[in-house]
Amino acid sequence: MKREPHRARHLAAARAAEARGDLLLGGALSQPLDGAVLVFADGAAAEEFAAGDPYVAEGIVETWTVREWSAVAGSLLQHVPPPPPFPSYEWQRFADGVAVPAGLEVELPLDGRPGRARIPPCWQLDVWVDEARGFWRGEVRRETTVGELRSLAARHAGCSSEAVTLRLDGAPLDDDAATAEQIDLFGRKGALEVLVEEAR
């Protein structure tokens, strides 16, 4: 069989995808042996796997399709992670007609496949501080902590970090509470406030 010399590499790639939490279930169709079904945690993981699969690279698998599947019943359902909220830092497909928020990184394939979008790995946060200090602009990554944001805001304001409070939707943010990803800062950036306590 054409696939046999490449089977070990294909299975190694599948096991690596499983270890990352990307591949949930997979196997060949039989009677006839004319394809396979692999269930991934999300579409981006499926496309990444297919693009690097030895069976695809060696021409054994000539065509493949990624389809969204809404699992609603079954004993394995508890092991299927919910889809990440849109948008997220991972590539996500979006259907025609979906309003894509401004500032996302977007891919629009010319071959008819659905578009993909994600929050850029590094994006700019713009927050109005006050009349004297104007806008504070800073680069944010998914792992940027609230403490790092507060330090950057303090540097912009020309004061110590202790004089700066960050509030999101009116609630103060604790330095060690979370990262920009965990508090959905990209989606809620308009609700972030920088308060500077004036020196006496």
C-alpha positions in Angstrom: 0.0 0.0 0.0 1.2 3.5 -0.8 0.6 4.8 2.8 2.6 2.1 4.6 6.0 3.8 4.3 4.6 7.0 5.8 2.2 5.5 8.4 4.6 5.8 11.3 5.1 9.5 10.7 1.4 10.1 10.2 0.6 8.4 13.5 3.4 10.3 15.2 1.9 13.5 14.0 -1.6 12.4 15.2 -0.3 11.5 18.6 1.5 14.8 18.9 -1.8 16.6 18.0 -3.6 14.5 20.6 -1.0 15.4 23.3 -1.5 19.1 22.5 -5.2 18.6 23.0 -5.9 19.3 19.3 -7.0 15.9 18.1 -9.9 14.3 20.0 -10.6 11.2 17.9 -9.4 9.8 14.6 -9.3 6.8 12.4 -9.7 5.3 8.9 -13.0 4.5 7.3 -13.4 0.9 6.3 -15.3 -1.3 3.8 -14.2 0.4 1.6 -11.0 1.9 2.9 -11.4 5.2 1.2 -10.9 7.9 3.7 -10.6 8.9 7.4 -12.4 11.0 9.9 -10.5 13.1 12.5 -12.2 15.2 15.1 -10.3 18.2 16.2 -10.9 20.8 19.0 -11.1 23.5 16.4 -10.9 24.2 12.7 -7.5 25.9 12.9 -6.0 22.9 14.5 -7.5 20.7 11.8 -6.1 22.8 9.0 -2.6 23.0 10.7 -2.6 19.2 11.0 -3.6 18.6 7.4 -1.1 21.0 6.1 1.7 19.1 7.8 0.4 15.5 7.6 2.8 13.2 5.8 0.0 11.6 3.9 -0.9 14.9 2.4 2.7 15.9 1.7 3.4 12.6 0.0 0.3 12.8 -2.2 -1.5 9.8 -0.6 -4.3 12.1 0.6 -5.1 14.3 -2.4 -8.1 16.2 -0.9 -9.3 17.0 2.6 -12.0 19.1 4.0 -12.5 20.8 7.3 -16.1 21.0 8.5 -17.6 22.4 11.6 -19.4 19.8 13.7 -21.8 20.7 16.5 -21.7 17.8 18.9 -24.9 17.8 21.0 -25.2 14.2 22.5 -23.1 11.2 23.5 -20.9 10.0 26.3 -17.8 11.6 24.8 -19.4 15.0 24.7 -17.9 15.9 28.1 -14.4 15.6 26.6 -15.1 17.9 23.7 -13.9 21.4 24.7 -16.4 24.3 24.0 -15.4 26.5 21.1 -13.4 29.6 22.2 -15.3 32.8 22.2 -15.1 34.9 19.0 -12.7 36.5 18.6 -9.8 34.7 20.3 -6.0 34.6 19.9 -6.4 31.3 17.9 -7.4 31.3 14.2 -11.2 30.9 13.9 -13.3 30.5 10.8 -16.2 32.9 10.3 -19.1 32.5 8.0 -20.1 35.0 5.2 -22.0 37.9 6.6 -20.4 37.7 10.1 -19.3 41.2 11.3 -15.6 40.9 12.1 -14.5 43.3 14.9 -12.0 46.0 13.9 -8.4 45.3 14.7 -8.4 41.5 14.0 -5.9 39.8 11.8 -8.0 38.4 8.9 -7.4 35.8 6.2 -9.7 35.7 3.2 -8.7 32.7 1.0 -9.3 33.0 -2.7 -10.1 29.3 -3.1 -13.6 29.4 -1.7 -12.7 28.4 1.8 -14.2 30.4 4.7 -12.3 33.3 6.1 -10.4 33.1 9.3 -9.7 35.7 11.9 -7.8 36.1 15.2 -6.7 38.7 17.7 -3.2 39.6 16.6 -0.4 38.2 18.7 0.5 41.8 19.6 -2.0 44.7 19.4 -2.1 48.3 20.5 -4.2 49.5 23.4 -5.3 53.1 23.3 -6.8 54.5 26.6 -7.7 58.1 27.4 -6.1 59.0 30.7 -6.9 62.7 31.3 -6.5 66.2 29.7 -2.9 66.6 31.0 -1.7 63.1 29.9 -3.8 62.4 26.8 -3.9 58.9 25.4 -1.8 56.1 26.7 -0.8 53.7 24.0 0.8 50.4 24.7 1.5 47.1 23.0 -0.5 44.1 24.5 0.0 40.4 24.1 -2.3 37.6 25.3 0.1 36.9 28.2 0.5 40.6 29.3 -0.5 40.8 33.0 -2.5 43.5 34.7 0.6 44.4 36.7 2.6 45.0 33.5 -0.2 47.1 32.1 -0.3 49.2 35.2 3.5 49.7 35.1 3.3 50.8 31.5 0.5 53.2 32.3 2.5 54.6 35.2 5.5 55.2 32.9 3.2 57.1 30.5 1.8 59.2 33.4 5.2 59.9 34.8 4.4 58.5 38.2 5.0 55.5 40.4 2.9 52.3 39.8 1.3 52.8 43.2 -0.3 56.0 42.0 -2.1 54.2 39.1 -5.3 52.2 39.3 -6.7 50.2 36.4 -10.4 49.6 36.3 -12.4 47.5 33.9 -16.2 48.1 33.8 -15.7 50.2 36.9 -14.1 47.4 39.0 -10.4 47.7 40.0 -8.1 45.2 38.5 -5.6 43.3 40.8 -2.0 43.1 39.4 -1.8 39.4 39.7 -5.4 38.6 38.9 -5.2 37.8 35.2 -3.7 38.3 31.8 -5.1 40.3 29.0 -6.5 37.2 27.4 -8.2 36.0 30.6 -10.0 39.3 31.2 -10.9 39.6 27.4 -9.1 42.9 27.2 -9.2 43.1 23.4 -13.0 42.8 23.5 -13.4 45.1 26.4 -10.7 47.7 25.8 -13.2 50.5 25.6 -14.2 49.7 29.2 -10.6 50.1 30.6 -9.9 53.2 32.7 -6.6 54.5 34.0 -6.9 56.5 37.2 -3.8 58.5 38.4 -3.7 59.7 41.9 -2.3 63.1 42.0 0.7 63.7 44.3 0.0 65.9 47.3 
